[in-house]
Amino acid sequence: MKDPWFPWFVGASVIYNMVFLGIQLSLWRGRYIFGASAEEIQDYNEKFGETIKILPSFGNHLPPDLQHLVLQTITLTIMIVTTIATVTLFNYKDGKPR
């Protein structure tokens, strides 16, 4: 690698994807696992009432819609691939393994 900033840029993208996935999971999985308040249920029904859902809804537990399941899956895949790329990149110096 001739550009010394490149590995750090890739590493920063891993951190960004971790934060983004964490936000996605905290917003959706918390409501599904622990339940939601009456206000959150009303807001959910207004915004996501007509969307496709794969996971079942029970009580006050709100399932994420298909769009957000796909988004979370893609984000997780990107995070895994960029993590592998970053580890591989940091284990090579001048095109050779360390």
C-alpha positions in Angstrom: 0.0 0.0 0.0 1.4 3.3 -1.0 -1.3 5.4 0.7 -0.8 5.2 4.5 -4.3 6.6 5.1 -6.1 3.8 3.2 -6.0 1.2 6.0 -7.3 3.7 8.5 -10.1 4.7 6.1 -11.2 1.1 5.8 -11.0 0.7 9.6 -13.1 3.8 10.1 -15.7 2.2 7.8 -15.9 -0.8 10.0 -16.5 1.4 13.0 -19.2 3.4 11.1 -21.0 0.1 10.1 -20.8 -1.2 13.7 -22.4 2.1 15.0 -25.0 2.1 12.2 -26.0 -1.6 12.9 -26.1 -0.9 16.6 -28.5 2.0 16.1 -30.7 -0.1 13.8 -30.8 -3.0 16.2 -31.4 -0.8 19.3 -34.3 1.0 17.5 -36.0 -2.2 16.3 -35.0 -5.2 18.4 -35.7 -3.4 21.7 -39.3 -2.8 20.7 -39.6 -6.4 19.5 -37.9 -8.1 22.5 -39.0 -5.8 25.4 -42.2 -4.3 24.0 -43.3 -0.8 23.3 -45.4 1.9 25.0 -48.9 2.9 23.8 -47.5 6.0 22.1 -44.8 4.0 20.3 -47.5 1.5 19.1 -49.6 4.3 17.7 -46.7 5.8 15.9 -45.6 2.4 14.6 -49.1 1.7 13.3 -49.3 5.1 11.5 -45.8 4.7 9.9 -45.5 0.9 9.4 -49.0 -0.5 9.6 -49.2 -1.3 5.9 -45.7 -2.7 5.5 -44.7 -6.4 5.1 -43.7 -8.1 8.3 -42.1 -11.6 8.6 -41.7 -11.9 12.3 -44.9 -12.3 14.4 -46.3 -9.6 16.6 -47.4 -10.5 20.1 -48.8 -8.2 22.8 -47.1 -4.9 22.7 -44.0 -6.3 20.9 -43.5 -4.6 17.5 -41.8 -6.6 14.7 -39.5 -4.8 12.3 -40.8 -4.6 8.8 -39.2 -6.4 5.9 -37.4 -3.3 4.7 -35.6 -2.9 8.0 -34.8 -6.7 8.2 -33.2 -6.4 4.8 -31.3 -3.2 5.8 -30.0 -4.9 8.9 -28.9 -8.0 7.1 -27.1 -6.0 4.4 -25.4 -3.8 7.0 -24.3 -6.9 9.0 -22.9 -8.4 5.8 -21.0 -5.2 4.9 -19.7 -5.0 8.5 -18.4 -8.6 8.3 -16.8 -8.2 4.9 -15.1 -4.8 5.8 -13.9 -6.3 9.1 -12.3 -9.2 7.2 -10.8 -6.8 4.7 -9.4 -4.6 7.4 -7.8 -7.5 9.3 -6.3 -8.8 6.1 -5.1 -5.3 5.1 -3.4 -4.7 8.5 -1.8 -8.1 8.3 0.0 -7.2 5.0 2.8 -4.8 4.6 4.2 -3.9 1.1 2.1 -6.6 -0.4 3.5 -9.3 1.8 2.1 -11.0 4.9 3.6 -9.9 8.2 
